[in-house]
Amino acid sequence: MGMQLNQPSIPGAFMIKSAFLALTFLLILCPAAHAERPAGILLYFKAGTEVYLLLADHATPGSKDRGWGGFGGGPESGESPAETAARETAEETRGFFLVAALLKQIESQTPVIDTNGFALFFAEIPFVPVQQVANYQPENMDRAYFERGPFAWIPFSEVKRHLVGDIDGTPKYSIDKHFLPAGSRSEWFWSVWIGNMRMVLETHALPWLRE
């Protein structure tokens, strides 16, 4: 018969407290893994030495601060950040990119979480003419599928020149009109999105710079 070591008994309350502290510590270390939070995906493709970002005009009639930026939004009940990011990106690209395909591409990623709690994922996609996205007719005709547009492929170099200095929401982070389609309501990047991208750059999280 094998030898058994006598172990001191541990009070149940102490075990419960230890388990609670361990779980709390885990949640602090992995906030993106448990919390519902706004989230989105930066869609991009590479061509030679340049990287192009698929962006949308977020300006609405009467808005003064919104401009061009990526895709994303708030969570629905019970969603993980990756699920929120995939659903919101699918909706804001009019269903052209499917939720399931987007989720499969990002679900193993650790997102970049900015100071506002927004979780950003990245997905490399094949080039597609923006007009195909703009003209896509989703089976679900919910108005959420038409809240964004027009769309444009904008080179990261055009964004990067704005990722220095203070970002206070006052300046207009201008975009070369050469990159913008007809019908654009704004000719600048949304300052909130520029702030998010600045954090991504500073944390060395851009996937094409890590390859």
C-alpha positions in Angstrom: 0.0 0.0 0.0 1.4 3.4 -1.0 2.6 5.9 1.6 0.1 8.7 2.3 1.2 12.0 3.7 -0.8 13.6 6.4 -1.9 17.1 5.3 -3.3 19.8 7.5 -7.0 20.4 6.9 -7.9 23.7 5.3 -11.0 25.5 6.4 -13.7 25.8 3.8 -14.0 29.5 4.1 -10.2 29.9 3.4 -10.5 27.7 0.3 -13.4 29.7 -1.0 -11.5 33.0 -0.4 -8.4 31.6 -2.1 -10.3 30.6 -5.1 -12.0 34.0 -5.3 -8.7 35.8 -5.1 -7.2 33.5 -7.8 -10.1 34.2 -10.1 -10.0 37.9 -9.5 -6.3 37.9 -10.3 -6.9 36.0 -13.5 -9.6 38.4 -14.6 -7.3 41.4 -13.9 -4.6 39.8 -16.1 -7.1 38.9 -18.9 -9.7 41.7 -19.0 -10.5 41.1 -22.7 -11.3 37.5 -22.1 -14.3 38.0 -19.8 -15.7 41.5 -20.1 -18.3 42.7 -22.5 -16.9 45.8 -24.2 -17.0 47.8 -27.4 -14.9 46.2 -30.1 -14.0 46.3 -33.7 -11.7 45.0 -36.5 -9.1 46.8 -38.6 -9.4 45.3 -42.0 -6.3 45.6 -44.2 -4.4 44.2 -47.2 -0.8 44.5 -48.2 0.5 45.5 -51.6 4.2 45.7 -52.0 5.6 47.9 -49.3 2.3 49.6 -48.5 -0.6 48.5 -46.3 -4.1 49.7 -47.1 -6.8 50.0 -44.6 -10.5 49.6 -45.4 -12.2 52.6 -43.7 -15.6 54.1 -43.7 -16.9 57.7 -43.4 -18.5 57.9 -39.9 -19.7 61.5 -40.4 -23.4 62.1 -40.2 -25.5 65.1 -41.1 -24.8 67.7 -38.4 -21.8 66.0 -36.9 -18.7 68.2 -36.5 -16.1 65.8 -35.1 -16.6 62.4 -36.7 -14.7 61.4 -39.8 -13.1 58.4 -41.4 -12.2 55.4 -39.3 -12.4 51.6 -38.9 -15.3 49.4 -37.9 -16.8 48.5 -34.5 -19.3 49.3 -31.9 -21.0 48.3 -28.6 -21.7 44.7 -27.4 -24.9 42.8 -27.2 -25.7 40.9 -24.1 -23.4 37.9 -23.5 -21.0 38.7 -26.4 -17.3 38.3 -26.1 -15.2 41.2 -27.5 -14.3 39.0 -30.5 -18.0 38.3 -31.1 -18.8 42.0 -30.8 -16.0 42.9 -33.2 -17.1 40.4 -35.8 -20.8 41.3 -35.7 -20.2 45.0 -35.8 -17.7 44.8 -38.6 -20.1 42.6 -40.6 -22.9 45.0 -40.1 -20.8 48.1 -40.9 -19.6 46.5 -44.1 -23.2 45.8 -45.1 -22.8 42.1 -44.6 -20.2 41.8 -47.3 -17.8 40.2 -44.8 -19.5 37.4 -42.9 -19.6 37.2 -39.1 -18.5 33.6 -38.9 -15.5 34.2 -41.2 -14.4 37.3 -39.3 -14.7 35.6 -36.0 -12.7 32.6 -37.1 -9.9 34.9 -38.1 -9.7 36.9 -34.8 -11.0 34.6 -32.1 -7.5 33.6 -31.0 -6.1 37.1 -31.0 -5.4 39.3 -28.0 -6.9 42.6 -28.8 -5.4 46.1 -28.2 -7.6 47.8 -25.6 -7.5 51.5 -25.5 -8.1 53.9 -22.5 -11.9 53.9 -23.3 -12.1 50.1 -23.2 -12.4 49.6 -26.9 -10.9 46.3 -28.1 -9.3 46.3 -31.5 -8.6 43.2 -33.5 -6.9 42.8 -36.9 -7.9 40.9 -40.1 -5.9 40.7 -43.3 -8.3 40.3 -46.2 -8.0 40.1 -50.0 -8.4 43.3 -52.0 -12.0 44.0 -53.0 -13.2 47.1 -54.8 -14.9 49.3 -52.3 -17.9 49.7 -54.7 -18.6 46.0 -54.2 -18.9 46.6 -50.5 -21.0 49.7 -50.9 -23.4 48.0 -53.4 -23.8 44.8 -51.5 -27.4 43.9 -50.6 -27.6 41.9 -47.4 -30.3 39.4 -46.9 -31.0 41.0 -43.5 -32.1 44.5 -44.5 -31.8 45.9 -40.9 -30.9 49.6 -40.9 -27.7 48.8 -39.0 -26.3 47.4 -42.2 -26.5 50.8 -43.9 -25.2 53.1 -41.1 -21.7 53.3 -42.7 -20.4 54.5 -46.0 -19.0 55.5 -48.3 -15.9 53.3 -48.0 -12.3 53.7 -49.1 -8.9 52.0 -49.1 -6.5 54.4 -47.5 -2.8 53.7 -47.2 -1.5 53.4 -43.7 1.2 56.0 -44.5 -1.6 58.5 -44.8 -2.7 57.6 -41.3 0.8 57.4 -39.8 1.7 61.0 -40.4 -1.1 61.9 -37.9 0.1 59.6 -35.2 2.5 62.1 -33.6 2.0 65.0 -31.2 -1.0 65.7 -29.0 -4.5 64.4 -30.0 -7.1 66.5 -28.3 -10.0 66.1 -30.8 -9.8 69.7 -32.0 -7.7 69.5 -35.1 -8.9 68.0 -38.3 -6.7 65.1 -39.3 -6.9 65.7 -43.0 -6.9 63.1 -45.7 -5.5 63.6 -49.2 -8.6 63.9 -51.3 -7.0 61.6 -53.9 -7.9 58.7 -51.6 -11.6 59.6 -51.0 -14.6 58.7 -53.1 -17.3 61.1 -54.3 -20.0 61.6 -51.8 -17.7 61.8 -48.8 -19.2 63.8 -46.0 -15.8 64.4 -44.3 -12.2 64.8 -45.5 -10.5 64.0 -42.2 -9.9 61.0 -39.9 -12.1 60.7 -36.8 -10.0 61.9 -33.9 -11.2 59.1 -31.6 -10.0 56.6 -34.2 -6.7 58.4 -34.6 -6.2 58.1 -30.8 -6.9 54.4 -30.9 -4.4 53.9 -33.8 -1.8 55.9 -31.9 -2.0 53.4 -29.0 -1.8 50.5 -31.5 1.4 52.0 -33.0 3.0 52.8 -29.6 2.4 49.2 -28.3 3.9 47.7 -31.5 0.7 45.8 -32.1 0.3 46.4 -35.9 0.5 42.9 -37.3 2.4 43.9 -40.5 5.1 45.5 -38.4 5.6 42.3 -36.4 6.0 40.0 -39.3 
